[in-house]
Structures are given as C-alpha cells and as structure tokens.
Amino acid sequence: MTEEIMVESAKLAAELDVRLHTHLAETLDEEAFCLERFGLRTVDYLEKVGWLGDRTWLAHGIHFNPDEIARLGAAGTGVCHCPVSNMRLASGICPTLDLEAAGAPVGLGVDGSASNDASNLMQEARQALYLQRLRYGAERITPRKVLEWATVGSAKLLGRGDLGELLPGKQADLALFKLDDLRFSGSHDPIAALIFCGAERADRVMVGGKWRVVDGAIEGLDIGELIARHKLAAATLVRG
C-alpha cells in the first residue's frame, strides 16, 4: 500500500463520510518495517497519512507505547481486539483497558481465517476474558466487560449508534442461547455462563427484525451443500 493511496483514501472517506479500517501494531516486525521504510512508528505514520481520527478503527493494536495510546484516545481512533489471532500467532496482548481509559473505543473481532480457525465471536469473547485477565486481573475483566466489547464497543467502532444495545429505537438484533446443555448445569449467572461455559452456537438470531437463525440453523442455507463446495474449493487450492 503506497503512502499516496493511504492519503487519498482518507480524503475520500471524509468526502463520503464513511469509515476507515486497517490492521496496525500487530507485530514487532511490522513496527520495524514501518521504521525502516518510512522512518516513523506506526501511529506516527497513521497520523502522517491522515488516518489518526475518529472515523478510523484498527485491528489488533498491540504494540503501542503510552504516548501513542494517549494520542489514539485523544483522536477517538478505535481498536478491535482479536485475542484468538493474537494468541495463535503469538503476537502479544492488546492494552484494552489502557486504550479505553485514554478515550479509544474498544471492540471485539475474530480477524480472518488465516489466523482463526473458528471465527466464532462467542469463543472470541471467552478468549478475550482469559487473555485480558492475564494483563489486568480477574476483578477488572468480567464476562459483562467482554460482552460489552462484543456489542456496544464494536458498534462504536463501526460508527453505528443504532446497534449494540437492546433499547427503544435501536435495530432489532438478537442472539438467543439455550442454557440447558450439560456444560451449563449448575451455573447460577446466565451472563457469566455464556462466557465461562463456552456458549458457541446460538439457537435463534434476529437481524434487523428478521429471524436469520432458527433452531440453530441458518434460514435458507443448505449447510451440507455449502460444506461440499467449500471442501472442493479447498482441495483445488491445495493442488494448485
């Protein structure tokens, strides 16, 4: 990606009033590359090309120093925490609470299939809970906290004030989970149970007032046929 494309993308996003997204500060070698090529650290480069602002949200955001965290917060630049990808690649731990304290919105994401073999947001929330507890402790990182990142926080990253909460005037988005599996037996807090006991498959999902998942199955989708096509495509890629 050239510097010119980055600059022009920021200008176009401002003209059209749309969001900007990129992956940043994920690995130390990325930081070294940025210093070698541009003579700047990642946040300095982000500012130079016009991306350090409140319409930008970044994936990962691991390797920031305190000054950079303060600058991201002051600019309102959001960070999407991707714990499974970060652990799979041994990239590091996102400083979520420090970013939030500085004023940067924090959300939750799965990254891509190259570094996440499940792409399950509920599993991601569980891993976020465990990974962030290593950094900040159990009292500060609660099930409700990570669910907040997955819902309200992620809506903020997308610039969507109509998503992320069950309130009048918000979009009718629901994810309903059954707690009658053996894994949930004995749990006394349903919110905590979703995270600690590993809820991974919603029984019902509504998006914009329409049911998209019923009895655990995606409406109008033949899963068997999809898996067959996917296996064929994967085999073709392997053979080259």
C-alpha positions in Angstrom: 0.0 0.0 0.0 1.6 3.3 -1.1 1.5 6.4 1.0 -0.4 8.2 -1.7 -3.2 5.6 -1.6 -3.5 5.9 2.1 -3.7 9.7 1.9 -6.3 9.7 -0.9 -8.3 7.0 0.9 -8.6 9.3 4.0 -9.7 12.2 1.8 -12.3 10.1 0.0 -13.6 8.7 3.3 -14.0 12.2 4.6 -15.9 13.3 1.5 -18.2 10.3 1.6 -18.5 10.2 5.4 -17.5 6.5 5.7 -15.2 4.6 8.0 -11.5 3.7 7.6 -10.1 0.4 8.7 -6.7 -1.2 8.7 -4.6 -3.6 10.8 -1.9 -1.9 12.8 0.7 -2.6 15.5 0.0 -6.3 15.4 3.6 -7.5 15.4 7.1 -6.1 16.3 8.4 -6.8 12.8 5.6 -4.6 11.4 6.9 -1.8 13.7 10.5 -2.4 12.4 9.3 -2.4 8.8 7.5 0.9 9.3 10.6 2.5 10.9 12.8 1.2 8.1 10.6 2.2 5.2 9.0 5.5 6.5 11.3 6.5 9.4 8.2 6.5 11.6 6.5 4.4 14.2 3.0 3.0 13.3 0.9 5.7 15.0 3.2 8.5 13.6 2.7 7.1 10.1 -1.1 6.8 10.7 -1.2 10.5 11.6 1.0 11.5 8.6 -1.4 9.9 6.1 -4.5 11.4 7.7 -5.8 8.3 9.3 -5.5 9.3 13.0 -9.1 10.2 13.7 -12.5 9.1 15.0 -13.6 7.6 11.7 -10.7 5.1 11.8 -10.8 1.7 13.6 -7.8 -0.6 13.8 -7.5 -4.3 14.2 -5.1 -5.7 16.9 -3.4 -2.6 18.3 -0.9 -4.5 20.4 2.4 -2.6 20.3 1.6 0.9 21.3 3.7 2.9 23.9 1.9 5.1 26.5 2.2 8.3 24.3 0.7 6.5 21.4 -2.2 5.2 23.5 -2.9 8.7 24.6 -2.8 10.0 21.1 -5.2 7.3 19.8 -7.6 8.1 22.7 -7.5 11.8 22.1 -8.2 11.2 18.4 -11.0 8.8 19.2 -9.4 6.1 17.0 -11.0 2.7 17.8 -9.2 -0.6 18.3 -10.7 -4.1 17.6 -9.2 -6.7 19.9 -8.6 -10.1 18.2 -7.4 -12.4 21.0 -7.5 -15.7 19.2 -5.5 -14.5 16.3 -3.0 -12.8 18.6 -2.5 -15.9 20.6 -2.3 -18.2 17.6 0.4 -16.1 16.1 2.0 -15.2 19.5 1.7 -11.5 18.6 1.1 -10.1 22.1 -1.8 -8.7 24.2 -3.8 -5.6 23.3 -3.8 -3.0 26.1 -7.6 -2.7 26.1 -8.2 -1.0 29.4 -5.4 1.5 28.8 -6.9 2.4 25.4 -10.4 2.8 26.9 -9.1 4.9 29.7 -7.4 7.2 27.1 -10.7 7.5 25.2 -10.3 5.0 22.4 -13.3 2.8 21.7 -12.6 -0.9 22.0 -14.5 -3.7 20.2 -14.0 -7.4 19.6 -13.3 -9.3 16.4 -12.2 -12.7 15.1 -9.7 -11.5 12.4 -9.5 -13.7 9.3 -9.4 -17.5 8.6 -5.6 -17.3 8.1 -5.2 -16.8 11.9 -8.5 -18.0 13.3 -9.9 -21.5 12.5 -13.3 -21.0 14.1 -14.3 -17.3 13.6 -16.8 -17.6 16.4 -17.5 -14.4 18.3 -18.7 -16.1 21.5 -15.5 -18.1 21.6 -13.6 -14.9 21.0 -15.3 -13.3 23.9 -14.2 -16.2 26.1 -10.6 -16.0 25.0 -10.7 -12.2 25.4 -11.8 -12.7 29.1 -8.9 -15.1 29.8 -6.2 -13.3 27.9 -7.1 -9.9 29.3 -7.2 -11.2 32.8 -3.5 -12.1 32.4 -2.9 -8.4 31.8 -5.4 -6.7 34.1 -6.6 -9.3 36.6 -9.9 -11.0 37.2 -11.7 -8.2 39.0 -11.3 -5.7 36.1 -12.0 -8.1 33.3 -15.5 -9.6 33.8 -17.9 -11.5 31.5 -20.0 -8.4 31.2 -17.0 -6.4 30.2 -16.1 -8.6 27.3 -19.7 -8.8 26.2 -19.7 -5.0 26.2 -16.7 -5.1 23.8 -18.5 -7.5 21.6 -21.7 -5.4 21.4 -21.7 -1.8 22.3 -17.9 -1.4 21.8 -18.0 -3.0 18.3 -20.9 -0.8 17.3 -18.9 2.2 18.2 -16.0 1.0 16.0 -18.4 0.9 13.1 -19.8 4.3 13.8 -23.3 2.8 14.4 -25.4 4.4 17.2 -28.3 2.1 16.3 -26.6 -1.2 17.2 -25.2 -2.9 20.2 -27.9 -2.4 22.8 -31.4 -3.6 23.5 -33.1 -0.2 23.8 -36.1 1.6 22.1 -35.1 3.0 18.8 -32.2 0.6 18.2 -32.1 -2.0 15.5 -33.8 -5.3 16.4 -30.8 -7.6 16.7 -31.0 -10.6 19.0 -28.9 -13.6 19.7 -30.6 -16.2 21.9 -28.7 -19.1 23.5 -30.1 -22.1 25.3 -28.6 -22.9 28.7 -29.9 -26.5 29.0 -26.7 -28.3 27.8 -24.7 -30.2 30.3 -21.9 -27.6 30.1 -24.2 -25.1 31.7 -25.5 -27.3 34.5 -25.1 -25.7 37.9 -24.4 -22.2 36.6 -26.2 -19.5 38.5 -25.4 -16.4 36.4 -26.6 -16.8 32.8 -24.4 -13.9 31.6 -21.3 -15.5 33.1 -22.4 -18.9 31.9 -22.4 -17.7 28.3 -18.7 -16.9 28.6 -17.2 -19.3 31.1 -19.2 -22.4 30.0 -18.4 -21.7 26.3 -21.7 -20.9 24.6 -20.8 -21.3 20.9 -23.9 -21.7 18.9 -27.0 -19.5 19.1 -30.4 -21.1 19.0 -32.0 -18.0 17.4 -30.6 -15.0 15.7 -32.6 -11.9 14.6 -31.0 -9.2 12.4 -33.0 -6.1 11.8 -36.2 -7.7 13.0 -35.9 -10.8 10.8 -35.0 -14.3 12.0 -31.8 -15.4 10.3 -31.1 -18.5 12.5 -33.9 -20.8 13.8 -33.3 -23.9 15.9 -29.5 -23.4 15.4 -29.8 -23.5 11.6 -29.3 -20.6 9.2 -32.5 -19.9 7.4 -32.5 -20.7 3.6 -29.0 -22.2 3.7 -28.1 -25.8 2.8 -25.1 -26.4 5.1 -24.3 -29.8 3.6 -24.1 -28.4 0.1 -22.0 -25.4 1.3 -19.5 -27.7 3.0 -19.2 -29.9 -0.1 -18.5 -26.8 -2.3 -16.0 -25.5 0.3 -14.1 -28.8 0.5 -13.9 -28.9 -3.3 -12.6 -25.3 -3.4 -10.0 -26.0 -0.6 -8.8 -29.1 -2.4 -8.4 -27.2 -5.6 -6.3 -24.6 -3.8 -4.1 -27.3 -2.3 -3.5 -28.9 -5.7 -2.7 -25.5 -7.2 
